[in-house]
Structure formats: C-alpha cells, structure tokens
C-alpha cells in the first residue's frame, strides 16, 4: 500500500500491526496490516505488507483496494493485491520479498506477474497459472506463449517452467544418470525411482517428473522399462567381474545346448554377479530356475525347433531333443518357456507351432 497524503484531519503514519478497514469492489472487510519491513507507513511512502483478514475474503492478484482507519473517518492509503494466495508462513522470506518486489515494479504488466510467479514456484500447471488474478485466461495464455517464444519460459506438456529453473533441473537429472553410469557401468541404467528420489521436491509436483523424462528423451537419453540411461551408454562388466564373466561365456559356448547347471555355472558371489550382468544385458537367457543358455544358443535352438515343427508337424519332446542334440534337462524347460511365449503350444504329448511363431 501507499499512504495517502493530505487525508482529512492530516495523514498519520500507519503502524505495523494496526487494524484497518479494507475496501475493494463493493466489499468492506476488517484486517490487520503487517508491514514487510519494520517501522511505520508514512505519508507518500510505498511499502510491501500483508493484510490478515478477520474473515475469509475473495480477491485477485492485480485488484486495487483502499485502506481506511478503523473508525472509517479517514482514507489512509491505496494498494494493489500482489499475491491473492499468500500464506502466513515465511511471509518475510527472501524469496517472497523478491516475488512481491518483481510484481510491484510492473503493476500493469501481465508478463511481469507471470515471470514473478515462475521465478518463485519454478513450475506451474498451465490451468493454474494466475487463476486468481484480474487477467483473463485468454490474456494469460497469450502472454505465456510470448514468454515461451522469447525463451524465458519452457513449455513441458501441460506445464510451464521458468527457463533457468528447468535447465538446472535437467542438468541435475543428467548428472545423476552420468554418475550412476560411472559408478555402476554394469547396470542398464539408473532406476527411475532412484532418479525421482534424488531430485527431491523439485520433481515432486504433479506431472513434473514425467515431463522431465520426456525432455531428457528428446536430448540424448533413453528409457527402458524402469531405468533411464544416456543413449550412448553400453553396460560393461566392472574390472573385478571381468574374469568371472569370461569364464561364464566360455562355459556357455563350450556346450551351447547342454551347459552346466546354474549352480555349477555360478557357485560364488562374484560369478553370480557376473551371471546377473549377462542376463540383464541379454547375453544370456534364463530358461528355467536351473538352466541358462547363451543368447545365441537360445536363438539357434528356437529356430531349430521351429524348422522341425514346420517340416515334420507335431513332435514329441524326444523327437525335438534329438533334432537339437540336447537333453531332457534342457529341452523340457526350454519348451515350457517357448509355450509361455506362444512360440510353441502343447497338445497332449506333442508340441505344435504357437500363434506367435514366426
């Protein structure tokens, strides 16, 4: 508010915490005026403050009002609503002051009102932007579009974000993904749940994390299932697992259709970690709880079984075992997996091609 000069009976300073009457539109409400800075509001001065009403009132950002003394004998000041949804908590905080000062510097500027809100909040849903203001939805949408075109705001789906804030959020996310690649080169990528947790409140708003992932996807990152990675990232065994990984590859290649059991392949923690890497990266395929094949062997076995069923029709486990040169220990869980995939289908004691057979 700004204290009026030359008020009836002489303008008197308005004290911090003083009771006033607030006239806006056709309404008249009682409130307590709290000044942002210590001291009094003197004639000719312009100060930031907060009005705390005795009862709820409805006002919009940009509305103008008049302050009268408690007895309503004199007009004290005029003012403009800068924030219609202000809270009592931290009302003197640095961020709040910057927000209010930005709006106070350009009372008639809709872009200034928008930029001030985004500088404070970082991101907002389009439908919520200045919803309680004297500006129409059409005016707000047009001004926001101009700010996006000027590079001051970023449009992320249904969200609008301060350009600097959004850039910093994207950089933080990218840095976390890169750090995970460096610390865990064997992983496919950083779990999305870990990335969300690491970004904290910044990505907690409705739709913010999803919009962030979409933006990263347009800038060199890929999402696979529940993980995200840099597009050029290729999982690699860390140095302490390389020897174990090479032993596993050799064992699976030596007898492609009759490899050792899983327990024999990976009897210790190191080899189990290396085997998990081969499975996660697709180098190996889990056929059953105790059977693992190299991916190349699995593909070859699938083609052989498909060729046999196309050429000879329905076949028993024994016939398919002979065609593959394998054992029942391998073939039974292999066929059960192919049944689940729809590549084969069991009919009594024989197998036929399934609906998903190529």
C-alpha positions as CSV (number, residue, x, y, z in Angstrom):
1,X,0.0,0.0,0.0
2,X,0.9,3.7,-0.4
3,X,-0.1,6.1,2.3
4,X,-2.3,8.9,1.0
5,X,-1.1,12.5,1.5
6,X,-3.4,15.2,2.6
7,X,-6.0,12.9,4.1
8,X,-8.8,14.5,6.1
9,X,-7.5,15.6,9.5
10,X,-3.9,15.2,8.3
11,X,-2.3,11.9,7.2
12,X,-1.0,9.9,10.2
13,X,1.5,7.1,9.9
14,X,0.1,3.6,9.9
15,X,1.8,1.4,12.4
16,X,2.8,-2.2,11.8
17,X,0.1,-4.5,13.1
18,X,-2.6,-1.7,13.0
19,X,-6.2,-2.5,12.5
20,X,-7.7,-1.1,9.2
21,X,-10.8,-1.4,7.1
22,X,-10.2,-2.7,3.5
23,X,-12.5,-1.5,0.7
24,X,-12.3,-3.4,-2.6
25,X,-15.0,-3.6,-5.1
26,X,-18.2,-3.3,-3.1
27,X,-16.7,-5.1,-0.1
28,X,-15.6,-3.7,3.2
29,X,-13.6,-6.0,5.5
30,X,-11.6,-5.7,8.7
31,X,-7.9,-6.7,8.6
32,X,-4.6,-6.2,10.4
33,X,-1.8,-4.6,8.3
34,X,1.6,-6.2,8.7
35,X,4.5,-4.4,7.1
36,X,7.3,-6.4,5.5
37,X,9.9,-4.1,6.9
38,X,9.9,-2.7,10.5
39,X,8.6,0.8,11.1
40,X,5.6,2.8,10.1
41,X,4.0,3.6,6.7
42,X,4.4,7.4,6.4
43,X,2.8,9.8,4.0
44,X,4.0,9.4,0.5
45,X,5.7,6.1,1.2
46,X,5.1,2.9,-0.7
47,X,5.6,-0.3,1.3
48,X,5.1,-4.0,1.0
49,X,2.8,-5.6,3.5
50,X,0.4,-8.4,4.3
51,X,-3.3,-8.0,5.1
52,X,-4.6,-10.6,7.6
53,X,-8.4,-10.5,7.5
54,X,-10.7,-11.4,10.3
55,X,-12.9,-13.4,7.9
56,X,-12.1,-15.1,4.5
57,X,-12.3,-12.7,1.5
58,X,-12.0,-13.3,-2.2
59,X,-9.5,-11.1,-4.0
60,X,-7.5,-11.5,-7.1
61,X,-3.9,-10.5,-8.0
62,X,-3.9,-7.1,-9.6
63,X,-7.1,-5.9,-7.8
64,X,-6.9,-2.5,-6.3
65,X,-8.1,-1.6,-2.8
66,X,-8.4,1.3,-0.3
67,X,-7.4,1.3,3.3
68,X,-9.4,3.4,5.8
69,X,-8.8,3.8,9.5
70,X,-10.7,1.5,11.9
71,X,-13.3,4.1,12.7
72,X,-13.6,4.8,8.9
73,X,-13.2,8.5,9.4
74,X,-10.2,8.8,7.1
75,X,-8.8,7.2,4.0
76,X,-5.3,6.1,4.7
77,X,-3.8,4.5,1.6
78,X,-4.4,2.8,-1.7
79,X,-2.9,-0.5,-2.7
80,X,-2.7,-3.4,-5.2
81,X,-3.0,-7.1,-4.4
82,X,0.2,-8.7,-5.5
83,X,-0.5,-12.2,-4.2
84,X,-4.0,-13.4,-3.5
85,X,-2.9,-16.7,-2.2
86,X,-0.2,-15.7,0.3
87,X,0.5,-17.8,3.3
88,X,1.4,-16.7,6.8
89,X,4.4,-19.0,7.0
90,X,7.7,-17.4,5.9
91,X,5.9,-14.3,4.7
92,X,9.1,-12.2,5.3
93,X,11.4,-14.7,3.5
94,X,13.9,-13.6,0.8
95,X,12.1,-15.5,-1.9
96,X,8.8,-13.9,-1.0
97,X,10.3,-10.4,-1.0
98,X,11.8,-10.9,-4.4
99,X,8.5,-12.2,-5.7
100,X,6.5,-9.2,-4.4
101,X,9.1,-6.6,-5.5
102,X,9.1,-8.1,-9.0
103,X,5.3,-7.7,-9.3
104,X,5.3,-4.3,-7.6
105,X,7.8,-2.9,-10.1
106,X,5.3,-3.6,-13.0
107,X,1.8,-3.5,-11.7
108,X,0.2,-3.4,-15.1
109,X,2.5,-5.9,-16.8
110,X,1.0,-9.4,-17.2
111,X,4.3,-10.9,-18.3
112,X,5.9,-9.5,-15.1
113,X,3.3,-11.2,-13.0
114,X,3.9,-14.5,-14.8
115,X,7.6,-14.3,-14.6
116,X,7.5,-13.4,-10.9
117,X,5.3,-16.5,-10.2
118,X,7.6,-18.9,-12.1
119,X,10.7,-17.4,-10.5
120,X,9.2,-18.3,-7.2
121,X,7.5,-21.6,-7.9
122,X,9.8,-22.9,-10.7
123,X,6.9,-24.7,-12.5
124,X,3.2,-24.5,-12.6
125,X,0.4,-26.2,-14.5
126,X,-1.0,-24.1,-17.3
127,X,-4.5,-24.3,-15.9
128,X,-3.3,-22.9,-12.6
129,X,-1.3,-20.0,-13.8
130,X,-2.7,-16.8,-12.4
131,X,-6.0,-18.4,-12.0
132,X,-6.8,-15.9,-9.2
133,X,-5.9,-12.7,-11.0
134,X,-7.7,-9.8,-12.7
135,X,-6.3,-11.1,-16.0
136,X,-8.4,-13.3,-18.2
137,X,-7.4,-16.9,-19.2
138,X,-7.0,-15.8,-22.8
139,X,-4.7,-13.0,-21.8
140,X,-2.7,-15.3,-19.6
141,X,-2.3,-17.9,-22.3
142,X,-1.2,-15.4,-24.9
143,X,1.4,-13.8,-22.6
144,X,2.7,-17.2,-21.5
145,X,3.1,-18.1,-25.2
146,X,5.1,-15.0,-25.9
147,X,7.4,-15.7,-22.9
148,X,7.9,-19.3,-24.2
149,X,8.8,-17.9,-27.7
150,X,11.2,-15.5,-26.1
151,X,13.0,-18.3,-24.2
152,X,12.0,-17.0,-20.8
153,X,9.7,-19.9,-20.1
154,X,9.7,-23.6,-21.1
155,X,6.6,-25.4,-22.1
156,X,6.7,-29.1,-20.9
157,X,3.5,-30.7,-21.8
158,X,0.8,-29.1,-19.7
159,X,3.4,-27.4,-17.5
160,X,5.1,-24.1,-17.8
161,X,8.5,-23.6,-16.1
162,X,11.0,-20.9,-15.5
163,X,13.7,-21.5,-18.2
164,X,16.6,-21.3,-15.8
165,X,14.9,-23.4,-13.2
166,X,14.0,-26.1,-15.8
167,X,17.5,-26.1,-17.3
168,X,19.0,-26.6,-13.8
169,X,16.6,-29.5,-13.1
170,X,17.5,-31.2,-16.4
171,X,21.2,-30.7,-15.7
172,X,20.8,-32.2,-12.2
173,X,19.0,-35.2,-13.6
174,X,21.6,-35.8,-16.3
175,X,24.4,-35.5,-13.8
176,X,22.8,-38.2,-11.6
177,X,22.4,-40.5,-14.6
178,X,26.0,-40.0,-15.7
179,X,27.3,-40.6,-12.1
180,X,25.4,-43.9,-12.0
181,X,26.9,-45.0,-15.3
182,X,30.4,-44.2,-13.9
183,X,29.8,-45.9,-10.5
184,X,27.9,-48.9,-11.9
185,X,29.0,-49.5,-15.5
186,X,27.4,-52.9,-15.4
187,X,23.9,-51.6,-15.0
188,X,21.5,-51.0,-17.8
189,X,20.8,-47.5,-16.4
190,X,19.6,-45.6,-13.3
191,X,16.3,-46.8,-11.9
192,X,13.7,-44.1,-12.4
193,X,12.6,-44.4,-8.8
194,X,16.2,-43.6,-7.7
195,X,16.3,-40.6,-10.0
196,X,13.0,-39.3,-8.7
197,X,14.1,-39.7,-5.1
198,X,17.4,-38.0,-5.8
199,X,15.7,-34.9,-7.3
200,X,13.6,-34.4,-4.2
201,X,10.9,-31.8,-4.0
202,X,11.9,-30.2,-7.3
203,X,10.3,-33.1,-9.3
204,X,7.6,-33.9,-6.8
205,X,4.8,-31.8,-8.3
206,X,2.1,-33.5,-10.4
207,X,3.4,-34.3,-13.9
208,X,6.8,-32.7,-13.3
209,X,8.9,-35.9,-13.3
210,X,7.1,-37.3,-16.3
211,X,7.7,-34.1,-18.3
212,X,11.3,-34.1,-17.2
213,X,11.8,-37.7,-18.5
214,X,10.2,-36.7,-21.8
215,X,12.5,-33.8,-22.1
216,X,15.6,-35.9,-21.4
217,X,14.3,-38.4,-24.0
218,X,14.5,-35.6,-26.6
219,X,18.0,-34.8,-25.6
220,X,20.0,-38.0,-25.8
221,X,18.6,-40.2,-23.0
222,X,16.7,-43.4,-23.3
223,X,14.1,-45.0,-21.0
224,X,14.0,-48.8,-21.0
225,X,11.4,-50.2,-18.7
226,X,12.1,-48.8,-15.2
227,X,15.6,-47.4,-15.9
228,X,17.0,-44.4,-17.8
229,X,20.4,-44.2,-19.5
230,X,22.4,-42.0,-21.7
231,X,21.8,-43.1,-25.3
232,X,25.5,-44.0,-25.9
233,X,25.8,-46.0,-22.6
234,X,26.7,-49.6,-23.1
235,X,26.7,-51.8,-20.0
236,X,30.2,-53.3,-19.3
237,X,31.4,-55.6,-16.6
238,X,33.5,-53.8,-14.0
239,X,37.1,-54.9,-13.7
240,X,36.6,-57.1,-10.7
241,X,33.9,-59.1,-12.6
242,X,35.6,-59.4,-16.0
243,X,37.4,-62.7,-15.3
244,X,34.2,-64.3,-13.9
245,X,32.2,-63.1,-16.9
246,X,34.7,-64.5,-19.4
247,X,34.6,-67.9,-17.6
248,X,30.8,-67.9,-17.8
249,X,30.9,-67.0,-21.5
250,X,33.3,-69.8,-22.2
251,X,31.3,-72.4,-20.3
252,X,28.1,-71.5,-22.1
253,X,29.8,-71.5,-25.5
254,X,31.6,-74.9,-24.9
255,X,28.3,-76.8,-24.7
256,X,25.6,-74.4,-26.1
257,X,22.7,-76.9,-25.8
258,X,23.9,-78.7,-22.7
259,X,25.6,-76.1,-20.4
260,X,26.3,-76.7,-16.7
261,X,23.5,-76.1,-14.3
262,X,23.1,-72.6,-12.9
263,X,24.7,-73.7,-9.5
264,X,27.7,-75.1,-11.4
265,X,28.0,-72.0,-13.6
266,X,27.9,-69.5,-10.7
267,X,28.9,-71.2,-7.4
268,X,30.1,-68.0,-5.7
269,X,29.1,-64.4,-5.2
270,X,31.4,-63.0,-7.9
271,X,30.3,-65.4,-10.6
272,X,26.6,-64.8,-9.6
273,X,27.1,-61.1,-10.0
274,X,28.7,-61.7,-13.5
275,X,25.8,-64.0,-14.5
276,X,23.3,-61.4,-13.4
277,X,25.0,-58.9,-15.7
278,X,24.9,-61.4,-18.6
279,X,21.2,-62.0,-18.0
280,X,20.3,-58.3,-17.6
281,X,22.2,-57.3,-20.8
282,X,20.7,-60.1,-22.8
283,X,24.0,-62.0,-23.4
284,X,22.4,-65.0,-21.6
285,X,18.8,-66.2,-21.3
286,X,17.2,-67.8,-18.3
287,X,15.3,-70.9,-19.4
288,X,14.3,-72.1,-16.0
289,X,15.4,-71.8,-12.4
290,X,18.4,-74.0,-13.1
291,X,19.0,-73.6,-16.8
292,X,20.8,-70.7,-18.6
293,X,21.7,-70.6,-22.3
294,X,23.8,-68.1,-24.2
295,X,21.5,-65.8,-26.1
296,X,23.0,-67.0,-29.4
297,X,22.3,-70.7,-28.4
298,X,18.8,-69.8,-27.4
299,X,18.1,-68.2,-30.7
300,X,19.5,-71.1,-32.6
301,X,17.5,-73.6,-30.5
302,X,14.3,-71.7,-31.2
303,X,15.0,-71.7,-34.9
304,X,15.8,-75.4,-35.0
305,X,12.6,-76.3,-33.1
306,X,10.5,-74.0,-35.4
307,X,12.0,-75.6,-38.5
308,X,11.4,-79.1,-37.2
309,X,7.7,-78.4,-36.4
310,X,7.1,-76.7,-39.8
311,X,8.7,-79.5,-41.7
312,X,7.5,-82.6,-39.8
313,X,4.4,-81.4,-38.0
314,X,3.6,-82.1,-34.3
315,X,6.6,-83.6,-32.4
316,X,7.3,-85.2,-29.1
317,X,9.9,-84.0,-26.6
318,X,12.1,-86.9,-27.6
319,X,12.0,-86.1,-31.3
320,X,12.8,-82.4,-30.6
321,X,15.6,-83.4,-28.3
322,X,17.2,-85.5,-31.0
323,X,16.8,-82.7,-33.6
324,X,18.5,-80.3,-31.2
325,X,21.1,-82.7,-29.9
326,X,20.3,-81.8,-26.3
327,X,18.9,-83.5,-23.2
328,X,15.6,-83.5,-21.4
329,X,17.2,-81.4,-18.6
330,X,17.5,-78.6,-21.1
331,X,14.7,-79.2,-23.6
332,X,11.8,-79.5,-21.1
333,X,12.3,-76.1,-19.5
334,X,13.1,-74.7,-23.0
335,X,9.8,-75.9,-24.4
336,X,7.9,-74.6,-21.4
337,X,9.4,-71.1,-21.9
338,X,8.5,-71.3,-25.6
339,X,5.0,-72.3,-24.7
340,X,4.7,-69.2,-22.4
341,X,6.0,-67.0,-25.3
342,X,3.4,-68.5,-27.6
343,X,6.1,-69.8,-30.0
344,X,5.0,-73.4,-29.3
345,X,1.9,-75.0,-27.9
346,X,1.4,-78.3,-26.2
347,X,-1.2,-80.7,-27.4
348,X,-1.2,-83.8,-25.2
349,X,2.3,-85.4,-25.6
350,X,3.4,-83.3,-28.6
351,X,4.3,-79.7,-29.5
352,X,2.9,-77.7,-32.4
353,X,3.7,-74.2,-33.5
354,X,2.0,-71.4,-31.5
355,X,0.3,-68.3,-32.6
356,X,3.4,-66.2,-32.2
357,X,5.7,-68.5,-34.2
358,X,7.5,-66.5,-37.0
